[in-house]
Amino acid sequence: MGSIKAILGIVVIIGAVYATFQIAPPIMSNYSFQDDLRTVALMDGTNTLKTEEDIRKDVLRKAQEHDLPIEPKQVLEQRINTPGLSSIYVAADYSVTIILPGYTFDMHFTPNSGNKAF
């Protein structure tokens, strides 16, 4: 009876480690991508010559660097112009499918460049 519990415990630990290695990379990619969105918003916000299409291309390039499944229609960019201050709000909405033995689910992410109300 004790050896069955030990084997079952080892199987549970191995399963938890495997699940962690499947779930952690998309979460880490999302954190890194969100940091890149802040950088894109900061850099493109100061450049008034950049169009919304240019901003979208910058975001998609960053998403491709992180191997994220983002299409152009999933990117939101909004220019916020106030007297003396020009900034950009950038957001994306995507899901990543996680496949575990016997269970599949989608992780939904909505990274953005920060607070819209500057």
C-alpha positions as CSV (number, residue, x, y, z in Angstrom):
1,M,0.0,0.0,0.0
2,G,2.8,2.4,0.8
3,S,4.5,1.8,-2.6
4,I,1.3,2.6,-4.4
5,K,1.0,5.9,-2.6
6,A,4.7,6.7,-3.4
7,I,4.2,5.9,-7.1
8,L,1.0,7.9,-7.2
9,G,2.8,10.8,-5.5
10,I,5.6,10.7,-8.0
11,V,3.1,10.7,-10.9
12,V,1.3,13.7,-9.4
13,I,4.6,15.6,-9.1
14,I,5.6,14.8,-12.6
15,G,2.2,15.9,-13.9
16,A,2.5,19.2,-12.0
17,V,6.0,19.8,-13.4
18,Y,4.8,19.0,-16.9
19,A,1.8,21.3,-16.6
20,T,4.0,24.1,-15.3
21,F,6.3,23.7,-18.4
22,Q,3.2,24.0,-20.6
23,I,1.6,26.9,-18.9
24,A,4.6,29.1,-17.9
25,P,5.9,30.0,-21.4
26,P,2.7,31.7,-22.6
27,I,2.5,33.7,-19.4
28,M,6.1,34.8,-19.6
29,S,5.7,35.7,-23.3
30,N,2.6,37.8,-22.3
31,Y,4.6,39.7,-19.7
32,S,7.4,40.4,-22.1
33,F,5.0,41.4,-24.8
34,Q,3.2,43.8,-22.5
35,D,6.5,45.4,-21.7
36,D,7.1,45.7,-25.5
37,L,3.7,47.3,-25.9
38,R,4.6,50.0,-23.4
39,T,7.9,50.6,-25.3
40,V,6.0,50.9,-28.6
41,A,3.5,53.3,-27.2
42,L,6.2,55.4,-25.7
43,M,8.3,55.5,-28.8
44,D,5.5,55.8,-31.4
45,G,3.6,58.3,-29.2
46,T,6.4,60.9,-29.6
47,N,6.5,60.4,-33.3
48,T,3.5,62.2,-34.8
49,L,4.4,61.0,-38.3
50,K,3.6,57.4,-37.5
51,T,0.2,56.3,-38.7
52,E,-2.1,53.9,-37.0
53,E,-1.1,51.3,-39.6
54,D,2.6,51.8,-38.7
55,I,1.8,51.4,-35.0
56,R,-0.1,48.2,-35.8
57,K,2.8,46.8,-37.8
58,D,5.2,47.6,-34.9
59,V,2.9,45.7,-32.5
60,L,2.6,42.7,-34.9
61,R,6.4,42.6,-35.3
62,K,6.8,42.5,-31.5
63,A,4.1,39.7,-31.3
64,Q,5.9,37.7,-34.0
65,E,9.2,38.1,-32.0
66,H,7.4,36.4,-29.0
67,D,5.7,33.8,-31.3
68,L,2.2,35.0,-30.3
69,P,-0.8,34.2,-32.4
70,I,-2.0,37.8,-33.0
71,E,-3.8,39.0,-36.2
72,P,-4.0,42.6,-37.2
73,K,-7.7,42.8,-36.3
74,Q,-6.8,41.8,-32.7
75,V,-4.7,45.0,-32.2
76,L,-6.2,48.2,-30.9
77,E,-4.3,51.5,-31.2
78,Q,-5.7,54.8,-30.1
79,R,-3.9,58.1,-30.4
80,I,-4.6,60.5,-27.4
81,N,-3.9,64.1,-28.3
82,T,-4.1,66.8,-25.7
83,P,-2.5,70.3,-26.0
84,G,1.2,69.8,-25.5
85,L,1.0,66.1,-25.1
86,S,0.6,63.3,-27.6
87,S,0.5,59.7,-26.6
88,I,-0.7,56.3,-27.9
89,Y,-2.7,53.5,-26.2
90,V,-2.0,50.1,-27.6
91,A,-3.7,46.8,-26.7
92,A,-4.0,43.3,-28.1
93,D,-6.5,40.5,-27.4
94,Y,-5.5,36.9,-28.0
95,S,-5.7,33.4,-26.7
96,V,-3.2,30.5,-26.5
97,T,-4.4,26.9,-26.5
98,I,-2.7,24.8,-23.8
99,I,-2.8,21.0,-24.4
100,L,-2.3,18.7,-21.4
101,P,-2.8,15.0,-21.3
102,G,-6.6,14.6,-21.1
103,Y,-7.4,18.3,-20.9
104,T,-7.2,21.2,-23.3
105,F,-8.0,24.8,-22.5
106,D,-7.4,28.3,-23.8
107,M,-5.6,31.0,-21.9
108,H,-6.9,34.4,-22.7
109,F,-4.6,37.5,-22.6
110,T,-5.3,41.2,-23.0
111,P,-2.0,43.0,-22.7
112,N,-2.0,46.8,-23.1
113,S,0.4,49.7,-22.9
114,G,-1.0,51.1,-19.7
115,N,-3.6,53.6,-18.5
116,K,-5.7,55.3,-21.2
117,A,-6.4,58.3,-19.1
118,F,-3.1,60.2,-19.0
